[in-house]
Amino acid sequence: EKPTPQEVVDFMLEQKGLSRADLAQWLGGRSRTSEFFNGIRPLSIRQIGALRAHLGIPADLLMNFSP
């Protein structure tokens, strides 16, 4: 089973020794980061690009498509 975007981001943060607070600066703040991790709002294209640039996560792992 494919991991969720949230699981992928958490894994990469751990691998790089970073925290969700570090992530907030790339996603547009703490509330936006919380919305992502709680499944309230998906990532925007800009945010996906930022995560790819900072954490090296391929875009397809950050997009949550329904079958």
CHARMM-style PDB file with segment names, atoms N, HN, CA, C and O in Angstrom:
ATOM      1  N   GLU     1       0.837  -1.185   0.000  1.00  0.00      PROA
ATOM      2  CA  GLU     1       0.000   0.000   0.000  1.00  0.00      PROA
ATOM      3  C   GLU     1       0.880   1.246   0.000  1.00  0.00      PROA
ATOM      4  O   GLU     1       1.870   1.325   0.727  1.00  0.00      PROA
ATOM      5  N   LYS     2       0.505   2.202  -0.818  1.00  0.00      PROA
ATOM      6  HN  LYS     2      -0.299   2.137  -1.409  1.00  0.00      PROA
ATOM      7  CA  LYS     2       1.262   3.445  -0.951  1.00  0.00      PROA
ATOM      8  C   LYS     2       1.105   4.299   0.317  1.00  0.00      PROA
ATOM      9  O   LYS     2      -0.008   4.455   0.819  1.00  0.00      PROA
ATOM     10  N   PRO     3       2.208   4.849   0.834  1.00  0.00      PROA
ATOM     11  CA  PRO     3       2.103   5.708   2.022  1.00  0.00      PROA
ATOM     12  C   PRO     3       1.366   7.002   1.691  1.00  0.00      PROA
ATOM     13  O   PRO     3       1.351   7.448   0.543  1.00  0.00      PROA
ATOM     14  N   THR     4       0.759   7.594   2.711  1.00  0.00      PROA
ATOM     15  HN  THR     4       0.772   7.232   3.643  1.00  0.00      PROA
ATOM     16  CA  THR     4       0.084   8.875   2.515  1.00  0.00      PROA
ATOM     17  C   THR     4       1.137   9.973   2.340  1.00  0.00      PROA
ATOM     18  O   THR     4       2.287   9.797   2.740  1.00  0.00      PROA
ATOM     19  N   PRO     5       0.749  11.101   1.745  1.00  0.00      PROA
ATOM     20  CA  PRO     5       1.695  12.218   1.646  1.00  0.00      PROA
ATOM     21  C   PRO     5       2.220  12.637   3.022  1.00  0.00      PROA
ATOM     22  O   PRO     5       3.389  12.996   3.161  1.00  0.00      PROA
ATOM     23  N   GLN     6       1.358  12.591   4.028  1.00  0.00      PROA
ATOM     24  HN  GLN     6       0.408  12.299   3.915  1.00  0.00      PROA
ATOM     25  CA  GLN     6       1.775  12.969   5.375  1.00  0.00      PROA
ATOM     26  C   GLN     6       2.849  12.016   5.906  1.00  0.00      PROA
ATOM     27  O   GLN     6       3.818  12.453   6.527  1.00  0.00      PROA
ATOM     28  N   GLU     7       2.677  10.725   5.662  1.00  0.00      PROA
ATOM     29  HN  GLU     7       1.890  10.370   5.158  1.00  0.00      PROA
ATOM     30  CA  GLU     7       3.675   9.738   6.103  1.00  0.00      PROA
ATOM     31  C   GLU     7       5.005   9.941   5.389  1.00  0.00      PROA
ATOM     32  O   GLU     7       6.068   9.813   5.997  1.00  0.00      PROA
ATOM     33  N   VAL     8       4.945  10.257   4.105  1.00  0.00      PROA
ATOM     34  HN  VAL     8       4.081  10.361   3.612  1.00  0.00      PROA
ATOM     35  CA  VAL     8       6.167  10.493   3.330  1.00  0.00      PROA
ATOM     36  C   VAL     8       6.915  11.706   3.883  1.00  0.00      PROA
ATOM     37  O   VAL     8       8.129  11.653   4.081  1.00  0.00      PROA
ATOM     38  N   VAL     9       6.192  12.792   4.130  1.00  0.00      PROA
ATOM     39  HN  VAL     9       5.206  12.834   3.969  1.00  0.00      PROA
ATOM     40  CA  VAL     9       6.827  14.010   4.641  1.00  0.00      PROA
ATOM     41  C   VAL     9       7.409  13.762   6.030  1.00  0.00      PROA
ATOM     42  O   VAL     9       8.545  14.152   6.299  1.00  0.00      PROA
ATOM     43  N   ASP    10       6.656  13.126   6.906  1.00  0.00      PROA
ATOM     44  HN  ASP    10       5.733  12.809   6.687  1.00  0.00      PROA
ATOM     45  CA  ASP    10       7.178  12.827   8.248  1.00  0.00      PROA
ATOM     46  C   ASP    10       8.448  11.984   8.173  1.00  0.00      PROA
ATOM     47  O   ASP    10       9.409  12.243   8.898  1.00  0.00      PROA
ATOM     48  N   PHE    11       8.459  10.983   7.304  1.00  0.00      PROA
ATOM     49  HN  PHE    11       7.679  10.773   6.715  1.00  0.00      PROA
ATOM     50  CA  PHE    11       9.633  10.122   7.147  1.00  0.00      PROA
ATOM     51  C   PHE    11      10.847  10.935   6.701  1.00  0.00      PROA
ATOM     52  O   PHE    11      11.935  10.785   7.257  1.00  0.00      PROA
ATOM     53  N   MET    12      10.662  11.793   5.702  1.00  0.00      PROA
ATOM     54  HN  MET    12       9.778  11.915   5.250  1.00  0.00      PROA
ATOM     55  CA  MET    12      11.793  12.574   5.191  1.00  0.00      PROA
ATOM     56  C   MET    12      12.270  13.609   6.205  1.00  0.00      PROA
ATOM     57  O   MET    12      13.468  13.874   6.301  1.00  0.00      PROA
ATOM     58  N   LEU    13      11.351  14.191   6.954  1.00  0.00      PROA
ATOM     59  HN  LEU    13      10.378  13.975   6.876  1.00  0.00      PROA
ATOM     60  CA  LEU    13      11.763  15.118   8.013  1.00  0.00      PROA
ATOM     61  C   LEU    13      12.655  14.390   9.017  1.00  0.00      PROA
ATOM     62  O   LEU    13      13.701  14.901   9.416  1.00  0.00      PROA
ATOM     63  N   GLU    14      12.231  13.198   9.416  1.00  0.00      PROA
ATOM     64  HN  GLU    14      11.381  12.783   9.091  1.00  0.00      PROA
ATOM     65  CA  GLU    14      13.014  12.410  10.371  1.00  0.00      PROA
ATOM     66  C   GLU    14      14.385  12.062   9.799  1.00  0.00      PROA
ATOM     67  O   GLU    14      15.393  12.164  10.499  1.00  0.00      PROA
ATOM     68  N   GLN    15      14.430  11.653   8.539  1.00  0.00      PROA
ATOM     69  HN  GLN    15      13.612  11.570   7.971  1.00  0.00      PROA
ATOM     70  CA  GLN    15      15.689  11.279   7.900  1.00  0.00      PROA
ATOM     71  C   GLN    15      16.673  12.444   7.852  1.00  0.00      PROA
ATOM     72  O   GLN    15      17.885  12.247   7.939  1.00  0.00      PROA
ATOM     73  N   LYS    16      16.142  13.656   7.712  1.00  0.00      PROA
ATOM     74  HN  LYS    16      15.157  13.816   7.641  1.00  0.00      PROA
ATOM     75  CA  LYS    16      17.003  14.836   7.595  1.00  0.00      PROA
ATOM     76  C   LYS    16      17.189  15.572   8.917  1.00  0.00      PROA
ATOM     77  O   LYS    16      17.838  16.618   8.961  1.00  0.00      PROA
ATOM     78  N   GLY    17      16.622  15.031   9.996  1.00  0.00      PROA
ATOM     79  HN  GLY    17      16.095  14.182   9.960  1.00  0.00      PROA
ATOM     80  CA  GLY    17      16.768  15.660  11.307  1.00  0.00      PROA
ATOM     81  C   GLY    17      16.029  16.977  11.431  1.00  0.00      PROA
ATOM     82  O   GLY    17      16.463  17.872  12.156  1.00  0.00      PROA
ATOM     83  N   LEU    18      14.918  17.099  10.727  1.00  0.00      PROA
ATOM     84  HN  LEU    18      14.565  16.372  10.138  1.00  0.00      PROA
ATOM     85  CA  LEU    18      14.126  18.323  10.750  1.00  0.00      PROA
ATOM     86  C   LEU    18      12.816  18.083  11.488  1.00  0.00      PROA
ATOM     87  O   LEU    18      12.429  16.942  11.741  1.00  0.00      PROA
ATOM     88  N   SER    19      12.139  19.178  11.827  1.00  0.00      PROA
ATOM     89  HN  SER    19      12.453  20.105  11.621  1.00  0.00      PROA
ATOM     90  CA  SER    19      10.862  19.079  12.538  1.00  0.00      PROA
ATOM     91  C   SER    19       9.741  19.684  11.692  1.00  0.00      PROA
ATOM     92  O   SER    19       9.980  20.286  10.645  1.00  0.00      PROA
ATOM     93  N   ARG    20       8.521  19.507  12.175  1.00  0.00      PROA
ATOM     94  HN  ARG    20       8.326  19.018  13.026  1.00  0.00      PROA
ATOM     95  CA  ARG    20       7.385  20.130  11.491  1.00  0.00      PROA
ATOM     96  C   ARG    20       7.473  21.651  11.561  1.00  0.00      PROA
ATOM     97  O   ARG    20       6.933  22.341  10.696  1.00  0.00      PROA
ATOM     98  N   ALA    21       8.145  22.179  12.579  1.00  0.00      PROA
ATOM     99  HN  ALA    21       8.583  21.619  13.281  1.00  0.00      PROA
ATOM    100  CA  ALA    21       8.354  23.628  12.661  1.00  0.00      PROA
ATOM    101  C   ALA    21       9.221  24.099  11.495  1.00  0.00      PROA
ATOM    102  O   ALA    21       8.983  25.170  10.938  1.00  0.00      PROA
ATOM    103  N   ASP    22      10.226  23.302  11.125  1.00  0.00      PROA
ATOM    104  HN  ASP    22      10.419  22.432  11.578  1.00  0.00      PROA
ATOM    105  CA  ASP    22      11.045  23.633   9.953  1.00  0.00      PROA
ATOM    106  C   ASP    22      10.180  23.613   8.699  1.00  0.00      PROA
ATOM    107  O   ASP    22      10.314  24.468   7.823  1.00  0.00      PROA
ATOM    108  N   LEU    23       9.308  22.643   8.627  1.00  0.00      PROA
ATOM    109  HN  LEU    23       9.199  21.948   9.338  1.00  0.00      PROA
ATOM    110  CA  LEU    23       8.429  22.483   7.474  1.00  0.00      PROA
ATOM    111  C   LEU    23       7.494  23.677   7.302  1.00  0.00      PROA
ATOM    112  O   LEU    23       7.170  24.053   6.175  1.00  0.00      PROA
ATOM    113  N   ALA    24       7.065  24.268   8.400  1.00  0.00      PROA
ATOM    114  HN  ALA    24       7.328  23.962   9.315  1.00  0.00      PROA
ATOM    115  CA  ALA    24       6.103  25.373   8.351  1.00  0.00      PROA
ATOM    116  C   ALA    24       6.602  26.540   7.501  1.00  0.00      PROA
ATOM    117  O   ALA    24       5.802  27.214   6.852  1.00  0.00      PROA
ATOM    118  N   GLN    25       7.885  26.780   7.498  1.00  0.00      PROA
ATOM    119  HN  GLN    25       8.534  26.232   8.025  1.00  0.00      PROA
ATOM    120  CA  GLN    25       8.406  27.897   6.704  1.00  0.00      PROA
ATOM    121  C   GLN    25       8.282  27.641   5.207  1.00  0.00      PROA
ATOM    122  O   GLN    25       8.250  28.591   4.426  1.00  0.00      PROA
ATOM    123  N   TRP    26       8.210  26.385   4.792  1.00  0.00      PROA
ATOM    124  HN  TRP    26       8.236  25.613   5.427  1.00  0.00      PROA
ATOM    125  CA  TRP    26       8.072  26.059   3.368  1.00  0.00      PROA
ATOM    126  C   TRP    26       6.615  25.938   2.942  1.00  0.00      PROA
ATOM    127  O   TRP    26       6.286  26.118   1.770  1.00  0.00      PROA
ATOM    128  N   LEU    27       5.734  25.626   3.916  1.00  0.00      PROA
ATOM    129  HN  LEU    27       6.002  25.480   4.868  1.00  0.00      PROA
ATOM    130  CA  LEU    27       4.322  25.420   3.579  1.00  0.00      PROA
ATOM    131  C   LEU    27       3.453  26.646   3.810  1.00  0.00      PROA
ATOM    132  O   LEU    27       2.269  26.637   3.474  1.00  0.00      PROA
ATOM    133  N   GLY    28       4.026  27.699   4.380  1.00  0.00      PROA
ATOM    134  HN  GLY    28       4.988  27.706   4.653  1.00  0.00      PROA
ATOM    135  CA  GLY    28       3.251  28.919   4.566  1.00  0.00      PROA
ATOM    136  C   GLY    28       2.721  29.130   5.970  1.00  0.00      PROA
ATOM    137  O   GLY    28       1.732  29.838   6.162  1.00  0.00      PROA
ATOM    138  N   GLY    29       3.363  28.527   6.945  1.00  0.00      PROA
ATOM    139  HN  GLY    29       4.166  27.952   6.789  1.00  0.00      PROA
ATOM    140  CA  GLY    29       2.985  28.767   8.332  1.00  0.00      PROA
ATOM    141  C   GLY    29       2.538  27.515   9.064  1.00  0.00      PROA
ATOM    142  O   GLY    29       2.306  26.460   8.474  1.00  0.00      PROA
ATOM    143  N   ARG    30       2.425  27.679  10.389  1.00  0.00      PROA
ATOM    144  HN  ARG    30       2.614  28.537  10.868  1.00  0.00      PROA
ATOM    145  CA  ARG    30       2.070  26.539  11.235  1.00  0.00      PROA
ATOM    146  C   ARG    30       0.648  26.051  11.000  1.00  0.00      PROA
ATOM    147  O   ARG    30       0.398  24.846  11.013  1.00  0.00      PROA
ATOM    148  N   SER    31      -0.295  26.983  10.782  1.00  0.00      PROA
ATOM    149  HN  SER    31      -0.091  27.962  10.772  1.00  0.00      PROA
ATOM    150  CA  SER    31      -1.678  26.541  10.586  1.00  0.00      PROA
ATOM    151  C   SER    31      -1.823  25.764   9.286  1.00  0.00      PROA
ATOM    152  O   SER    31      -2.554  24.775   9.232  1.00  0.00      PROA
ATOM    153  N   ARG    32      -1.139  26.197   8.252  1.00  0.00      PROA
ATOM    154  HN  ARG    32      -0.545  27.000   8.296  1.00  0.00      PROA
ATOM    155  CA  ARG    32      -1.195  25.484   6.966  1.00  0.00      PROA
ATOM    156  C   ARG    32      -0.566  24.098   7.089  1.00  0.00      PROA
ATOM    157  O   ARG    32      -1.063  23.129   6.515  1.00  0.00      PROA
ATOM    158  N   THR    33       0.526  24.012   7.838  1.00  0.00      PROA
ATOM    159  HN  THR    33       0.930  24.799   8.305  1.00  0.00      PROA
ATOM    160  CA  THR    33       1.176  22.725   8.074  1.00  0.00      PROA
ATOM    161  C   THR    33       0.238  21.797   8.841  1.00  0.00      PROA
ATOM    162  O   THR    33       0.130  20.613   8.520  1.00  0.00      PROA
ATOM    163  N   SER    34      -0.431  22.331   9.846  1.00  0.00      PROA
ATOM    164  HN  SER    34      -0.343  23.292  10.107  1.00  0.00      PROA
ATOM    165  CA  SER    34      -1.388  21.548  10.622  1.00  0.00      PROA
ATOM    166  C   SER    34      -2.541  21.063   9.747  1.00  0.00      PROA
ATOM    167  O   SER    34      -2.963  19.912   9.865  1.00  0.00      PROA
ATOM    168  N   GLU    35      -3.053  21.925   8.876  1.00  0.00      PROA
ATOM    169  HN  GLU    35      -2.711  22.859   8.781  1.00  0.00      PROA
ATOM    170  CA  GLU    35      -4.141  21.529   7.965  1.00  0.00      PROA
ATOM    171  C   GLU    35      -3.707  20.377   7.063  1.00  0.00      PROA
ATOM    172  O   GLU    35      -4.487  19.459   6.812  1.00  0.00      PROA
ATOM    173  N   PHE    36      -2.474  20.420   6.579  1.00  0.00      PROA
ATOM    174  HN  PHE    36      -1.840  21.166   6.784  1.00  0.00      PROA
ATOM    175  CA  PHE    36      -1.959  19.335   5.741  1.00  0.00      PROA
ATOM    176  C   PHE    36      -1.900  18.025   6.529  1.00  0.00      PROA
ATOM    177  O   PHE    36      -2.401  17.000   6.065  1.00  0.00      PROA
ATOM    178  N   PHE    37      -1.290  18.053   7.720  1.00  0.00      PROA
ATOM    179  HN  PHE    37      -0.883  18.885   8.097  1.00  0.00      PROA
ATOM    180  CA  PHE    37      -1.124  16.823   8.493  1.00  0.00      PROA
ATOM    181  C   PHE    37      -2.446  16.273   9.028  1.00  0.00      PROA
ATOM    182  O   PHE    37      -2.558  15.073   9.278  1.00  0.00      PROA
ATOM    183  N   ASN    38      -3.441  17.133   9.204  1.00  0.00      PROA
ATOM    184  HN  ASN    38      -3.350  18.108   9.000  1.00  0.00      PROA
ATOM    185  CA  ASN    38      -4.756  16.680   9.663  1.00  0.00      PROA
ATOM    186  C   ASN    38      -5.691  16.331   8.511  1.00  0.00      PROA
ATOM    187  O   ASN    38      -6.850  15.985   8.740  1.00  0.00      PROA
ATOM    188  N   GLY    39      -5.199  16.420   7.275  1.00  0.00      PROA
ATOM    189  HN  GLY    39      -4.258  16.701   7.090  1.00  0.00      PROA
ATOM    190  CA  GLY    39      -6.002  16.044   6.117  1.00  0.00      PROA
ATOM    191  C   GLY    39      -7.091  17.033   5.759  1.00  0.00      PROA
ATOM    192  O   GLY    39      -8.031  16.688   5.043  1.00  0.00      PROA
ATOM    193  N   ILE    40      -6.978  18.258   6.246  1.00  0.00      PROA
ATOM    194  HN  ILE    40      -6.214  18.538   6.828  1.00  0.00      PROA
ATOM    195  CA  ILE    40      -7.999  19.268   5.980  1.00  0.00      PROA
ATOM    196  C   ILE    40      -7.839  19.858   4.581  1.00  0.00      PROA
ATOM    197  O   ILE    40      -8.821  20.065   3.868  1.00  0.00      PROA
ATOM    198  N   ARG    41      -6.588  20.127   4.196  1.00  0.00      PROA
ATOM    199  HN  ARG    41      -5.791  19.959   4.775  1.00  0.00      PROA
ATOM    200  CA  ARG    41      -6.322  20.688   2.866  1.00  0.00      PROA
ATOM    201  C   ARG    41      -5.155  19.958   2.229  1.00  0.00      PROA
ATOM    202  O   ARG    41      -4.166  19.651   2.895  1.00  0.00      PROA
ATOM    203  N   PRO    42      -5.273  19.678   0.925  1.00  0.00      PROA
ATOM    204  CA  PRO    42      -4.141  19.064   0.222  1.00  0.00      PROA
ATOM    205  C   PRO    42      -3.055  20.106  -0.028  1.00  0.00      PROA
ATOM    206  O   PRO    42      -3.280  21.305   0.137  1.00  0.00      PROA
ATOM    207  N   LEU    43      -1.899  19.643  -0.420  1.00  0.00      PROA
ATOM    208  HN  LEU    43      -1.716  18.669  -0.554  1.00  0.00      PROA
ATOM    209  CA  LEU    43      -0.799  20.543  -0.767  1.00  0.00      PROA
ATOM    210  C   LEU    43      -1.086  21.249  -2.081  1.00  0.00      PROA
ATOM    211  O   LEU    43      -1.701  20.680  -2.983  1.00  0.00      PROA
ATOM    212  N   SER    44      -0.638  22.484  -2.180  1.00  0.00      PROA
ATOM    213  HN  SER    44      -0.139  22.946  -1.448  1.00  0.00      PROA
ATOM    214  CA  SER    44      -0.732  23.219  -3.446  1.00  0.00      PROA
ATOM    215  C   SER    44       0.466  22.833  -4.322  1.00  0.00      PROA
ATOM    216  O   SER    44       1.420  22.214  -3.849  1.00  0.00      PROA
ATOM    217  N   ILE    45       0.404  23.199  -5.573  1.00  0.00      PROA
ATOM    218  HN  ILE    45      -0.371  23.702  -5.957  1.00  0.00      PROA
ATOM    219  CA  ILE    45       1.522  22.938  -6.486  1.00  0.00      PROA
ATOM    220  C   ILE    45       2.796  23.615  -5.973  1.00  0.00      PROA
ATOM    221  O   ILE    45       3.878  23.033  -6.041  1.00  0.00      PROA
ATOM    222  N   ARG    46       2.670  24.827  -5.466  1.00  0.00      PROA
ATOM    223  HN  ARG    46       1.791  25.300  -5.411  1.00  0.00      PROA
ATOM    224  CA  ARG    46       3.831  25.555  -4.935  1.00  0.00      PROA
ATOM    225  C   ARG    46       4.431  24.808  -3.746  1.00  0.00      PROA
ATOM    226  O   ARG    46       5.650  24.684  -3.633  1.00  0.00      PROA
ATOM    227  N   GLN    47       3.577  24.319  -2.870  1.00  0.00      PROA
ATOM    228  HN  GLN    47       2.586  24.420  -2.962  1.00  0.00      PROA
ATOM    229  CA  GLN    47       4.056  23.591  -1.696  1.00  0.00      PROA
ATOM    230  C   GLN    47       4.717  22.271  -2.087  1.00  0.00      PROA
ATOM    231  O   GLN    47       5.733  21.886  -1.508  1.00  0.00      PROA
ATOM    232  N   ILE    48       4.145  21.589  -3.056  1.00  0.00      PROA
ATOM    233  HN  ILE    48       3.320  21.902  -3.526  1.00  0.00      PROA
ATOM    234  CA  ILE    48       4.753  20.348  -3.549  1.00  0.00      PROA
ATOM    235  C   ILE    48       6.141  20.642  -4.109  1.00  0.00      PROA
ATOM    236  O   ILE    48       7.083  19.885  -3.872  1.00  0.00      PROA
ATOM    237  N   GLY    49       6.269  21.739  -4.852  1.00  0.00      PROA
ATOM    238  HN  GLY    49       5.505  22.354  -5.045  1.00  0.00      PROA
ATOM    239  CA  GLY    49       7.574  22.136  -5.383  1.00  0.00      PROA
ATOM    240  C   GLY    49       8.572  22.440  -4.277  1.00  0.00      PROA
ATOM    241  O   GLY    49       9.746  22.084  -4.379  1.00  0.00      PROA
ATOM    242  N   ALA    50       8.110  23.098  -3.224  1.00  0.00      PROA
ATOM    243  HN  ALA    50       7.156  23.388  -3.141  1.00  0.00      PROA
ATOM    244  CA  ALA    50       8.994  23.427  -2.101  1.00  0.00      PROA
ATOM    245  C   ALA    50       9.465  22.160  -1.387  1.00  0.00      PROA
ATOM    246  O   ALA    50      10.633  22.052  -1.013  1.00  0.00      PROA
ATOM    247  N   LEU    51       8.558  21.206  -1.201  1.00  0.00      PROA
ATOM    248  HN  LEU    51       7.610  21.294  -1.505  1.00  0.00      PROA
ATOM    249  CA  LEU    51       8.947  19.956  -0.540  1.00  0.00      PROA
ATOM    250  C   LEU    51       9.900  19.143  -1.406  1.00  0.00      PROA
ATOM    251  O   LEU    51      10.804  18.481  -0.898  1.00  0.00      PROA
ATOM    252  N   ARG    52       9.693  19.197  -2.692  1.00  0.00      PROA
ATOM    253  HN  ARG    52       8.958  19.735  -3.105  1.00  0.00      PROA
ATOM    254  CA  ARG    52      10.619  18.514  -3.607  1.00  0.00      PROA
ATOM    255  C   ARG    52      12.004  19.147  -3.505  1.00  0.00      PROA
ATOM    256  O   ARG    52      13.012  18.445  -3.432  1.00  0.00      PROA
ATOM    257  N   ALA    53      12.045  20.476  -3.502  1.00  0.00      PROA
ATOM    258  HN  ALA    53      11.226  21.047  -3.562  1.00  0.00      PROA
ATOM    259  CA  ALA    53      13.325  21.189  -3.452  1.00  0.00      PROA
ATOM    260  C   ALA    53      14.047  20.986  -2.114  1.00  0.00      PROA
ATOM    261  O   ALA    53      15.258  20.766  -2.096  1.00  0.00      PROA
ATOM    262  N   HSD    54      13.326  21.055  -1.008  1.00  0.00      PROA
ATOM    263  HN  HSD    54      12.342  21.233  -1.022  1.00  0.00      PROA
ATOM    264  CA  HSD    54      13.953  20.996   0.318  1.00  0.00      PROA
ATOM    265  C   HSD    54      14.171  19.581   0.839  1.00  0.00      PROA
ATOM    266  O   HSD    54      15.151  19.313   1.535  1.00  0.00      PROA
ATOM    267  N   LEU    55      13.254  18.676   0.499  1.00  0.00      PROA
ATOM    268  HN  LEU    55      12.459  18.894  -0.066  1.00  0.00      PROA
ATOM    269  CA  LEU    55      13.335  17.322   1.054  1.00  0.00      PROA
ATOM    270  C   LEU    55      13.603  16.249   0.009  1.00  0.00      PROA
ATOM    271  O   LEU    55      13.854  15.094   0.353  1.00  0.00      PROA
ATOM    272  N   GLY    56      13.550  16.627  -1.274  1.00  0.00      PROA
ATOM    273  HN  GLY    56      13.346  17.565  -1.554  1.00  0.00      PROA
ATOM    274  CA  GLY    56      13.817  15.663  -2.337  1.00  0.00      PROA
ATOM    275  C   GLY    56      12.706  14.651  -2.553  1.00  0.00      PROA
ATOM    276  O   GLY    56      12.955  13.544  -3.030  1.00  0.00      PROA
ATOM    277  N   ILE    57      11.475  15.026  -2.201  1.00  0.00      PROA
ATOM    278  HN  ILE    57      11.273  15.925  -1.813  1.00  0.00      PROA
ATOM    279  CA  ILE    57      10.345  14.103  -2.344  1.00  0.00      PROA
ATOM    280  C   ILE    57       9.743  14.259  -3.738  1.00  0.00      PROA
ATOM    281  O   ILE    57       9.373  15.368  -4.122  1.00  0.00      PROA
ATOM    282  N   PRO    58       9.635  13.172  -4.504  1.00  0.00      PROA
ATOM    283  CA  PRO    58       8.996  13.250  -5.824  1.00  0.00      PROA
ATOM    284  C   PRO    58       7.534  13.685  -5.703  1.00  0.00      PROA
ATOM    285  O   PRO    58       6.834  13.286  -4.772  1.00  0.00      PROA
ATOM    286  N   ALA    59       7.087  14.500  -6.644  1.00  0.00      PROA
ATOM    287  HN  ALA    59       7.655  14.824  -7.400  1.00  0.00      PROA
ATOM    288  CA  ALA    59       5.732  15.053  -6.601  1.00  0.00      PROA
ATOM    289  C   ALA    59       4.658  13.979  -6.530  1.00  0.00      PROA
ATOM    290  O   ALA    59       3.649  14.169  -5.852  1.00  0.00      PROA
ATOM    291  N   ASP    60       4.850  12.859  -7.211  1.00  0.00      PROA
ATOM    292  HN  ASP    60       5.670  12.705  -7.761  1.00  0.00      PROA
ATOM    293  CA  ASP    60       3.799  11.831  -7.221  1.00  0.00      PROA
ATOM    294  C   ASP    60       3.547  11.240  -5.833  1.00  0.00      PROA
ATOM    295  O   ASP    60       2.458  10.728  -5.576  1.00  0.00      PROA
ATOM    296  N   LEU    61       4.524  11.302  -4.945  1.00  0.00      PROA
ATOM    297  HN  LEU    61       5.409  11.718  -5.154  1.00  0.00      PROA
ATOM    298  CA  LEU    61       4.325  10.804  -3.583  1.00  0.00      PROA
ATOM    299  C   LEU    61       3.582  11.806  -2.702  1.00  0.00      PROA
ATOM    300  O   LEU    61       3.108  11.460  -1.620  1.00  0.00      PROA
ATOM    301  N   LEU    62       3.487  13.049  -3.175  1.00  0.00      PROA
ATOM    302  HN  LEU    62       3.872  13.330  -4.054  1.00  0.00      PROA
ATOM    303  CA  LEU    62       2.831  14.097  -2.394  1.00  0.00      PROA
ATOM    304  C   LEU    62       1.405  14.368  -2.840  1.00  0.00      PROA
ATOM    305  O   LEU    62       0.676  15.109  -2.181  1.00  0.00      PROA
ATOM    306  N   MET    63       1.006  13.776  -3.948  1.00  0.00      PROA
ATOM    307  HN  MET    63       1.598  13.173  -4.483  1.00  0.00      PROA
ATOM    308  CA  MET    63      -0.348  13.979  -4.461  1.00  0.00      PROA
ATOM    309  C   MET    63      -1.211  12.809  -4.030  1.00  0.00      PROA
ATOM    310  O   MET    63      -0.825  11.648  -4.172  1.00  0.00      PROA
ATOM    311  N   ASN    64      -2.359  13.122  -3.513  1.00  0.00      PROA
ATOM    312  HN  ASN    64      -2.672  14.064  -3.398  1.00  0.00      PROA
ATOM    313  CA  ASN    64      -3.264  12.098  -2.993  1.00  0.00      PROA
ATOM    314  C   ASN    64      -4.450  11.965  -3.934  1.00  0.00      PROA
ATOM    315  O   ASN    64      -5.454  12.659  -3.775  1.00  0.00      PROA
ATOM    316  N   PHE    65      -4.340  11.075  -4.915  1.00  0.00      PROA
ATOM    317  HN  PHE    65      -3.524  10.511  -5.045  1.00  0.00      PROA
ATOM    318  CA  PHE    65      -5.411  10.874  -5.884  1.00  0.00      PROA
ATOM    319  C   PHE    65      -6.348   9.783  -5.407  1.00  0.00      PROA
ATOM    320  O   PHE    65      -5.909   8.762  -4.877  1.00  0.00      PROA
ATOM    321  N   SER    66      -7.633  10.000  -5.594  1.00  0.00      PROA
ATOM    322  HN  SER    66      -7.990  10.830  -6.024  1.00  0.00      PROA
ATOM    323  CA  SER    66      -8.621   8.956  -5.296  1.00  0.00      PROA
ATOM    324  C   SER    66      -8.824   8.116  -6.540  1.00  0.00      PROA
ATOM    325  O   SER    66      -8.825   8.649  -7.650  1.00  0.00      PROA
ATOM    326  N   PRO    67      -9.000   6.795  -6.376  1.00  0.00      PROA
ATOM    327  CA  PRO    67      -9.201   5.929  -7.556  1.00  0.00      PROA
ATOM    328  C   PRO    67     -10.533   6.180  -8.229  1.00  0.00      PROA
ATOM    329  OT1 PRO    67     -10.851   5.536  -9.229  1.00  0.00      PROA
TER     330      PRO     67
END
